[in-house]
Amino acid sequence: MQKVVSILMGCLALSTIAVADEDPFIDAKQTVLDERFYEFIAADSRIEVLAPDTGQDIGWAEGPVWVASLDSLLFSDVANDTIYRWNEATGVTLYLRPSGHPADDSGHAWRGSNGLGVDHEGNLILAQQSNRTLSRMRAALQNPAPDYEVLVERHRGQKMNSPNDLVVNAAGDIYFTDPPYGLSGFENSPDIELGFFGVFRLTREGDLSVVSKTLEKPNGLALSADQQTLYVSNSDEATPQIVAIDLDADGDSIGSRLFFDARELVADGAGSTDGMAMYPGDILFTSIPNGLGILSPQGELLGTISLGQVTNLAFDAAFNYLYITTPNRLLRLKVKPGQGSSAIPHSAPAR
C-alpha cells in the first residue's frame, strides 16, 4: 500500500536574485512506496527555494554540480547563456557568461551550457549544447572567464548533435550524452550529421569512443560507486526509461539492460527521465514525470516527490543536501547524511 504525506517548500533570501513569491511554503506531495524511502528522506524534510519561480530571472535551469573548492553549487541557465553560482554566504550570483555560444550569434535560442562537471585537474567541463561541443574552461575555477578549449566537436568527421550531460569517472574519463535538444527542430533538424543520438566516452588521453547509439534521446548520467555501471536516462516521449550500461575495467561498454521504466508515470505530469544523482549505496535520485524519484540499486521505485518538471540533480560533497533544478528554479532538499564523500571529482582543488 502506498502512503502519501506532504513536505513543505520554503524560501531562502538571495543576494542577487530576489524571491518574488510572498508565500514561503508550498506543499509538495511525497508518495512513499517502500519504507526504505525514509532511510534517505527525513519525515520533517523541507524543500527550500534558492532561486525564484518568477519566469524572468532564470530561463531554463540545468546541469548543477557541487564544487567543494568553491563551497558552492554551479548551475546553467541554458536559455540565457549563463552559469550561476550559489552558496550559503552570497546566495545566487553570476558566475560565467557567455557559457556556451559565440557572442555574435545573438539570434540562436537556448544558447548556453547544459551539463557541468569538474575534471581531475580542477577544470570546469561544459556540455555546450547549442555550440555542439564538449569544452573546458581555460580559466581557474576561482577566476572564471568565458575562454574555452574545445575537447570534442566531431565524431569521425561529423559534428556532434548537442552535448547535454556529463559525468567524470575515477580514472578521469568523461562520459557525455549527445541528444538533439540544442538543435532547431530537435530530431528533425536539418543540421544533424551523425546518424544516431549517442553516449560517448572521452578518455583522459583524448580518445573518443561510442558507448551507446541505441537510445532515442539519451540525457542524464550517473555512475555507480564501483564505476562498473553507467546509468543513462532516455527522455524520449514514448520510452522514458533509465538504462544501465555495464562497463569493464577499462570503462568500455560490455552490455546494457533496462533499469527503470517510467512509462506508467507519464500521466502524472510534465517532465521525463532526465538528470540523475547518485547517493552512497548506489541509491539513484532521478528526474521522473512530475518530480523526482528514489530508486534502489535494483531499480525499485521507493518513492516520489511531486515538484512538477525536474531537469537535473546534484548532491553536495557530504551528501547533506540534494540540489534540484526545475525550468525556472533552484531548490534543495535536506537528506539524511550519506556515508563518505563523493567519488566523482567535483571536489577537486581549484587551480
Buried (B, 14 or more C-beta within 10 A) or exposed (E): EEEEEEBBBBBBEBEEBBBEBEEEBBEBBBBBBBEBBBBBBEEEBBBBBBBBBBEEBBBBBBBBBBBBBBEBBBBBBBBBBBBBBBBEEEBBBEBBBBBBBEEEEEEBEBBBBBBBBBBBEBBBBBBBBBBBBBBBBEBBBEEBEBEBEEBBBBBEEEBBBBBBBBBBBBEBBBBBBBBBBBBEEBBEBEEBBBEBBBBBBBBBEEEBEBBBBEBBBBBBBBBBBEBBBBBBBBBBEEBBBBBBBBBEEEBEBEEBEEBBBBEEBBEBBEBBBBBBBBBBBBBBBBBBBBBBBBBBEEBEBBBBBBBBBBBBBBBBBBBEBBBBBBBBBBBBBBBEEBEEBBBBBBBBEBE
